[in-house]
Amino acid sequence: MKKHKVAVTRHEHFSAAHRLHNPAWDEATNRRLFGLCNLPNYHGHNYELKVKVCGPIDSETGFVMDMKILSDLIQKYVLTVFDHKNLNIDIEAFKELNPTAENIVVVIYDLLRPHIPQAYDLFIRLYETPRNYADYWGESINE
C-alpha cells in the first residue's frame, strides 16, 4: 500500500511584549537599527503561530497526527510560556537572545520538537504582524 506524506497545521495565537536591543551597541545604534522596536518600555504584538506536522497518514486513524494532541502540546509548551509575557524578562531563552521573530520561531521549534515523533517533519511559522513572519523547519547552517 502506498504511503502518502501529508502536512497538517494547527493555528494558534498569543500576545507578548518585547524590546529589540543589542546591549553591545550604544543607544543611538540600537535606535537607528531597531526603531520603534527599541522602545525602552517595550512594545507588544498579537502573534499568530502556525505549527505544521508532516508525515504519513496512519492507516488506522486516518490522521497524520491527532490535532487535539498537537493543540495540547502547543498549549503546554508554547502558549503557557509566551502568552501575555514580556519575552525579554519572563522567558529564559531571551535573557541573552534578542527576541526577534527569527529567534522566537527557533525557540518555539526547540520547545516543541522533543514532543513530536522524530518520524514527522516539524515546521513553524510565526506572524509578528499580518505582513511580517518567520519560518523555521529545523535546518541549521554551519558557520
C-alpha positions in Angstrom: 0.0 0.0 0.0 1.3 3.4 -0.9 2.0 5.8 2.0 1.3 9.5 1.4 3.2 12.2 3.2 0.7 14.9 4.2 1.0 18.1 6.2 -1.5 19.2 8.9 -1.4 22.6 10.5 -2.6 24.0 13.8 -3.2 27.8 14.0 -2.8 29.4 17.5 -2.1 32.9 18.8 -0.5 34.6 21.7 0.2 38.2 22.8 3.5 39.2 24.2 5.8 42.3 24.7 9.4 42.6 23.8 12.2 45.0 23.0 14.8 44.6 20.3 18.1 45.7 21.7 21.7 44.7 21.5 23.5 45.6 24.8 26.9 45.6 23.0 25.7 48.7 21.0 25.2 52.2 22.1 21.7 53.6 22.4 21.9 55.6 19.1 22.9 52.5 17.2 20.0 50.5 18.7 17.5 53.2 18.0 18.7 53.6 14.4 18.6 49.9 13.7 15.5 48.8 15.6 13.5 52.0 15.6 10.2 51.8 17.5 11.0 48.1 18.3 13.7 49.5 20.6 11.4 51.5 22.9 12.9 51.2 26.5 9.4 50.3 27.9 8.8 47.6 25.4 6.0 47.1 22.8 3.7 44.3 22.1 2.4 42.1 19.3 -0.5 39.7 18.7 1.5 36.8 17.3 -0.1 34.3 15.0 1.5 30.8 15.2 1.2 28.0 12.7 2.6 24.6 13.6 2.8 22.2 10.7 3.5 18.5 11.1 4.3 16.4 8.0 4.3 12.6 7.8 2.4 9.5 6.7 -1.3 9.1 7.2 -1.9 6.5 9.9 -3.9 3.6 8.3 -6.0 3.0 11.5 -6.9 6.6 12.4 -6.6 8.4 9.1 -4.6 11.1 10.8 -1.1 12.3 10.3 -1.3 13.5 13.9 -4.3 13.9 16.2 -4.9 17.7 16.1 -6.2 17.7 19.7 -2.9 16.2 20.8 -1.0 18.8 18.7 -3.1 21.6 20.2 -2.5 20.4 23.7 1.3 20.3 23.1 1.3 23.8 21.7 -0.8 25.0 24.7 1.5 23.3 27.2 4.9 24.1 25.7 4.3 27.4 23.9 1.2 29.3 24.9 1.5 28.9 28.6 5.1 30.0 28.3 4.7 33.0 25.9 1.2 34.4 26.2 0.9 37.7 28.0 4.6 37.7 28.9 7.4 40.1 28.4 9.8 38.0 26.3 12.9 39.8 27.4 12.2 39.5 31.1 10.0 36.4 31.5 11.5 33.9 29.0 14.8 32.5 30.0 15.9 32.0 26.4 15.7 35.7 25.7 17.7 36.9 28.6 20.7 36.5 26.3 19.0 36.3 22.9 17.3 39.2 21.1 13.6 38.3 20.8 13.3 38.9 17.1 10.7 36.9 15.1 13.5 34.8 13.7 14.8 33.9 17.2 11.3 33.4 18.6 10.4 30.9 15.9 13.6 28.8 16.6 12.9 28.8 20.3 9.3 27.6 19.7 10.6 24.9 17.4 13.1 23.7 20.1 10.3 23.6 22.7 8.0 21.5 20.5 10.5 19.2 18.7 11.1 16.8 21.6 7.3 16.2 21.8 6.6 15.5 18.1 7.7 12.0 16.9 11.0 12.2 15.1 9.5 10.4 12.1 7.5 13.6 11.4 8.8 16.8 10.0 8.0 19.9 12.0 7.6 23.4 10.5 6.9 26.6 12.5 5.6 29.9 11.1 5.3 32.9 13.3 3.5 36.1 12.2 4.6 39.1 14.1 2.3 41.3 12.0 0.0 40.3 9.2 2.8 41.2 6.8 5.9 40.0 8.6 6.6 36.4 9.5 9.4 34.0 10.1 9.6 30.3 9.2 11.7 27.6 10.7 11.9 23.9 9.9 14.9 22.7 12.0 17.6 23.3 9.5 20.9 24.7 10.7 23.8 26.3 8.9 27.4 25.5 9.7 29.4 28.7 10.0 
